[in-house]
Amino acid sequence: MRPELRDQLVSLLGERVRFALPLARYTSFRIGGPADVVAEPTTLEELRMLVALLHAEHLPFFLLGGGTNILVSDSGVRGVVIKLGDGFNYACWEEREDVAAVKVGAASSLGRFVREAVRKGYQGVEFAEGIPGSVGGGLLMNAGAFGGELSRVVTTIRGVAREGRVARLSGEEIGFAYRRTTLPPQFVVTEVQLHLHRGESAEMAANMERAQRKRQQNQPHGYPNAGSIFKNPPGTYAGRLIEAAGLKGRTQGKARVSEQHANFIVNTGGASATDVKCLMEQVQHAVWERHQVWLEPEVRLVGEWPTEDRRPETGD
């Protein structure tokens, strides 16, 4: 990085820009090499100026939310990692009769927002109880569980386009799909607006309790992980296929396929990103050989990686 650019970043953000910062502490996996730069804007204007500067310098950047659902490579991330500061942690409620329009900052905790919505008597997001990470991160992966998805309640998002322009996208302009969302290249989401309806308090409380109970019973605890590693193929569950292939407990270095839920890989202490990636590839090939189903990663690979392992050719 040119010294002049480094000085510009420091001038813009002061101590909220750091260099050669290891990312392991910022991820739920507790894995990840250093980022060249980590920048933490706390206002929309700071973010706008930062994105415009990086665009002008042709410098790539990656937006880091709560650090869940990602695997950062051992070599880290080149360019700039943007982590939204406290100025993007808020919820503004506009309540009218039985509906509410809510503007939620992208850095807000998804779980905390869900609990606030239910406390106020609004339904539609109870499924997300227990899903870790930020609202922005949940938006980018179209977080869902137990038949619900964020896409069903999101009406508008606000963010900063790659040239530094503040823009809004309607729900129709957002490319929602199963466990992913397609946005314009390098569009930084800063705010998510949702439309919620009032519900029956007892029913919502029961839905929340059911979600909590299922996660407690079925998901691993005690070891760092990134949540579900693979997407569920159409008509079945990734965990079921992995378990049927006899892979529960399979290890690679300090990474292990969870004995509690086969679609989780846990860091048993000191696992590397390479350990996890190698184990993912072993699982993919074993499931393919047994079921002729290629599992697509749900966890996002961030940073520098070797060429991605390819699906085997299907014979005639």
HUHU-V38752 format. One record per pair of residues at least 24 apart in sequence whose C-alpha atoms are under 7 Angstrom apart, sorted by sequence separation. I is the first residue (numbers start at 0). J is the second residue. D is the distance in Angstrom with one decimal. If there is no record, write none. Layout:
I;J;D
I;J;D
This chain:
15;39;5.3
108;132;6.1
109;133;5.0
161;185;5.4
238;262;4.4
108;133;4.5
109;134;4.7
150;175;6.5
160;185;6.7
161;186;5.8
237;262;6.2
107;133;5.4
108;134;5.9
160;186;4.7
106;133;5.5
107;134;5.6
159;186;5.8
160;187;6.5
251;278;5.8
12;40;6.7
105;133;6.5
106;134;6.3
158;186;6.6
159;187;5.1
280;308;7.0
105;134;5.1
106;135;6.3
123;152;6.9
158;187;5.2
159;188;6.7
105;135;4.1
158;188;4.2
157;188;6.0
158;189;4.8
156;188;6.9
157;189;5.8
158;190;6.6
157;190;5.0
229;262;6.5
141;175;6.7
156;190;5.6
157;191;6.5
228;262;5.7
156;191;4.5
227;262;5.5
228;263;5.7
141;177;6.9
142;178;6.1
155;191;6.3
156;192;5.9
227;263;5.3
228;264;6.8
141;178;5.0
155;192;5.1
226;263;6.1
140;178;4.8
141;179;5.3
154;192;5.8
219;257;6.8
27;66;5.7
32;71;6.8
140;179;4.1
141;180;6.0
153;192;5.9
154;193;5.5
26;66;4.0
27;67;5.2
31;71;4.5
32;72;6.1
139;179;6.1
140;180;5.7
153;193;4.4
154;194;6.5
219;259;5.8
224;264;6.3
25;66;5.7
26;67;6.0
30;71;6.5
31;72;5.5
32;73;4.5
33;74;6.8
34;75;5.4
35;76;6.4
38;79;7.0
139;180;5.1
152;193;5.3
153;194;6.4
218;259;6.3
219;260;6.7
224;265;4.8
241;282;6.9
244;285;6.6
31;73;5.3
32;74;5.0
33;75;4.5
34;76;4.6
35;77;5.5
36;78;6.4
37;79;5.8
38;80;6.2
39;81;5.9
41;83;6.3
64;106;6.7
152;194;5.4
217;259;6.3
218;260;5.8
223;265;5.8
224;266;6.2
244;286;6.0
32;75;3.8
33;76;6.4
34;77;6.1
35;78;5.7
36;79;4.7
37;80;4.7
38;81;5.0
39;82;4.9
40;83;5.7
41;84;4.4
152;195;6.6
217;260;6.0
222;265;5.8
223;266;5.3
31;75;6.0
35;79;6.2
36;80;6.0
37;81;5.9
38;82;6.2
39;83;5.4
40;84;5.6
41;85;5.9
42;86;5.6
222;266;5.9
34;79;6.9
39;84;5.5
41;86;4.7
222;267;6.0
241;286;6.2
244;289;6.5
34;80;6.7
41;87;6.7
240;286;6.5
135;188;6.4
232;294;7.0
67;131;6.7
230;294;6.8
67;132;5.7
229;294;6.1
230;295;5.7
66;132;6.7
229;295;5.6
230;296;5.9
65;132;4.3
229;296;4.2
230;297;4.9
64;132;6.8
65;133;5.2
228;296;5.9
229;297;4.5
64;133;5.8
228;297;5.3
229;298;6.7
227;297;6.6
228;298;5.2
64;135;6.8
65;136;7.0
64;136;5.6
123;195;6.3
122;195;6.3
225;298;7.0
121;195;6.0
122;196;5.8
121;196;5.4
122;197;5.8
121;197;4.2
122;198;5.2
120;197;5.6
121;198;5.5
120;198;6.1
125;203;6.8
128;207;6.2
120;200;6.1
122;203;6.6
125;206;6.4
125;207;5.6
128;210;6.5
129;211;6.4
105;188;6.5
128;211;6.8
105;189;4.9
126;210;6.5
104;189;6.0
105;190;5.0
104;190;4.5
105;191;6.5
117;203;6.8
103;190;5.5
104;191;6.4
102;190;6.5
103;191;5.3
102;191;5.8
103;192;6.2
102;192;4.4
101;192;5.4
102;193;6.7
100;192;6.8
101;193;5.2
100;193;5.8
101;194;6.6
100;194;4.8
99;194;5.9
100;195;6.6
99;195;5.3
98;195;5.6
99;196;6.4
98;196;4.5
97;196;5.8
98;197;6.1
97;197;5.2
87;189;6.6
54;161;6.2
54;162;5.8
51;161;6.7
50;161;6.0
51;162;4.9
47;159;6.2
50;162;6.5
51;163;4.2
50;163;5.2
48;163;6.3
47;163;4.7
47;164;6.7
69;225;6.4
68;225;4.7
67;225;5.3
68;226;6.0
29;223;6.4
28;223;4.8
27;223;5.9
28;224;4.5
27;224;5.9
28;225;5.4
27;225;5.7
73;271;6.6
73;272;5.5
72;272;5.3
73;273;7.0
71;272;6.6
70;272;6.7
77;302;6.9
76;302;4.4
75;302;5.5
76;303;6.6
70;298;6.7
75;303;6.8
69;298;5.1
70;299;6.1
71;300;6.2
72;301;6.2
74;303;6.5
68;298;4.8
69;299;4.5
70;300;5.0
71;301;4.7
72;302;5.3
68;299;6.2
69;300;6.0
70;301;5.9
71;302;5.8
72;303;6.1
69;301;6.7
72;304;6.6
28;266;6.6
30;271;6.3
31;272;6.6
30;272;6.2
